Amino acid sequence: SNIFKCKDGKYIYISIYILPHWHKITREWMNDPVLSGDEWDDAQYRGDNGDVINILLQSFIEQFDAKDFVQECQDRGLPCAPVNTPGEFMNSEQLKYRNWIQKVSHPILGEYDAPGFLFKMEKTPMRVWRHSPTLGEHQKEIINELPDVIALKSDGNNLKTEDSEKDPMLKGIRVADLTRFFAGPIGTMFLGFYGAEIIKLESELLVANREQVLYPDMNRNKLSATLDLRNKTAKTFLDKLLTTSDVIIDNFSPRVINKLGFGWDHVKEINPGIIQITAPGMGLDGPLTDWVTWGNQLVAYTGLSHMWAFEESEMDAHGKLVVPDYLGASLVALSSLSALEYRDRTGIGQFIELAQVEAQGAIMGPSILDATVNNNQWDAMGFREILGAEYSPYGAYQCKGNDEWIIIAVSTNDEWEGLLKALGNPSWSTSEKFSSKEQRKNNNSDLDTHLNEWTMGYTPHQAMRILQSNGVPAGAVLNGEQLYSDVHLRARGHIVSIDKEPWGNISHQGLPGIPQLSEAHADGPVPWIGDDNAYVFGEILGMTNEEIEASIKLGAIK
C-alpha cells in the first residue's frame, strides 16, 4: 500500500491487502516474473520485502497517466485513487453528481461553496439553519434564553433512578451486524461497549482473516452467528431476526445488500421501527459509486494525503493513516444513536447512508473553505501549517534515544516564559529576534535549532514533565509499545486484556468515553465464527436442535 508517481507527474494511491488483489495486479496484469512467485502469497513475506515491491510497482505504474491507471485498476477491481488536492476533491464529478457540496450565504462573505454533511438520514436530515456567526451576533438571544435553559437542566438532574444506575445505556438494543472491515465492525463494537447486543452475522465462505489480531481488536463485545445469505432459507432466518432487531448495519459495496434481498424497502416492511445503516466508500450513487476503496484511497481522494507531510517530503512519505475507517466507525455509532432517539420518540425507523468519502470531506472544512472562498490550495506544510499559525515555537523535536520525539506548541506569553524557565533562561533567548511571537515565527529555523539542542539531552517523557511543570504544552510522541506501557493510560484502566483462543491473551485500547451514570466495558468476549448459533437460532428464533441441524445440512447456517 503506497503512493506512486505516474507518467504525467501526478500521483495515485494503490492498496493491495488481500491475496486475490495481489494476483490480479502481479500475475494477470503485470505478469511480473519476480512478483508472480508463490513465496509472495505470504503477507509477511510481502511486508518484509516491501522495498522490492515498491521498486517494481513504480517501474510499472510510471508507464501510465494517473487517470488512466486509476481507471484500469478500478476496471480490474483493484483499490486505487488519485492523490487530489482539497480543491480537486471539491470539483470531483462524484460530489457534484451527489449534490454534496452546499451553497452557503454569509452576511460578510456572500455565497460560497462549503463541505456537505457527514451522513444522510432519511427522516431527520442535517441542514444548515444558520450561517457562521459574526462576533456577538446572537449575544442578546442567548442571554434571553438562559433562564429557560437553566430550568430545563434542573428538571433533568434526576432522570436516572437508583435502580437503573448500573444498567448499560444501550441495554435492550439489538444490532444485526453484517459489516466486515474496519469502519463497520469498529462502529458496531462501540455500540457493544455501551450495552447493545451485537449479533455478528458471518459465513465461513467469506474471507475474514479471523486469525489475525486485527479481528479480535474490531469484534469485542459481540456474538457470532453464521448465515449464507445466498441461501433462501437463510434469508427467512434474517427476516425473522430483523423483527426483533433495532438496527441493521452493513458496509458492503453498493447494491450488494439489495441483491441479497435486504434493501430498505424490504427491511422496513418487516420492521417499520428498524434503523438501517449502510457505509459504502463512495456512496450509493454517482459515477464512482462502484469504485473499490479502502480508507487509504479515501484519504488520497479527499486531499488529506496531499497536505499531510513536510514541505520537503517525497510524496510516498505523505500521510497514509486510514482516518476514514475510524471516523466512519464513530459515525456508525453516532448515526445509530441519533436515529434510535428519533425512533423512541416517534416509533419510526429510517435509512442512513454513510458515504465514507463524504464523511472524511466533511471534517476538512478549513482547507476546503480556503480553496473555495480564497482560491488558496493547501500543500504540505509540516509544522508551518495554517492552523498552527498561533504557535511559536511549534514542532516535533528530537530527544535522547533512537527516533524519539516530543511535540511542543507555545501560544501565549506565559507559556513562552515557562519555556524559557524550563530551559534555564538561556542566553540566546534574550536576542531581539525572539522578543515577540511574530519575531519568533520569522526566525523559526533558529528557534527550532536551539530547542533541539535542549530536547536532545532528555528522553521524551523527561522533557515533557519538565515542560509541563512549567506550564508549557508538550507531549511525548509514543509508539505502540510505549502506549501499552503508559502509566497514565494504565492508571485509568484504558488498557484491557482478553484471553480467547485462537488468539491467546491480547491487550486492547479501552472505552472511547466513560459514562458517569451507566455501566460500560471494552473487554467483552470476542466470538469465534458461529460461537452463538445455539443462542441466536435456538433462543431468539425459537428453532429446535433438529431444525438447526437440518439448516446446517441445507447450507443455510454456514
Secondary structure, 3 states (H helix, E strand, C coil): CEEEECCCCCEEEECCCCHHHHHHHHHHHCCCCCCCCHHHHCHHHHHHCHHHHHHHHHHHHCCCCHHHHHHHHHHCCCCEEECCCHHHHHCCHHHHHCCCCEEEEECCCEEEEECCCCCEECCCCCCCCCCCCCCCCCHHHHHHHHHHHHHHHHHCCCCCCCCCCCCCCCCCCEEEECCCCCHHHHHHHHHHHCCCEEEEEECCCCCCCCCCCHHHHHCCCCEEEECCCCCHHHHHHHHHHHHCCCEEEECCCCCHHHHCCCCHHHHHHHCCCCEEEECCCCCCCCCCCCCCCCHHHHHHHCCHHHHCCCCCCCHHHCCCCCHHHHHHHHHHHHHHHHHHHHHHHHCCCEEEECCHHHHHHHCCHHHHHHHHHHCCCCCCCHHHCHHHCCCCCEEEEECCCCCCEEEEECCCHHHHHHHHHHCCCCHHHHCHHHCCHHHHHHCHHHHHHHHHHHHCCCCHHHHHHHHHCCCCCEEECCCHHHHHHCHHHHHCCCEEEEEECCCEEEEEECCCCCCCCCCCCCCCCCCCCCCCHHHHHHHHCCCCHHHHHHHHHHCCCC
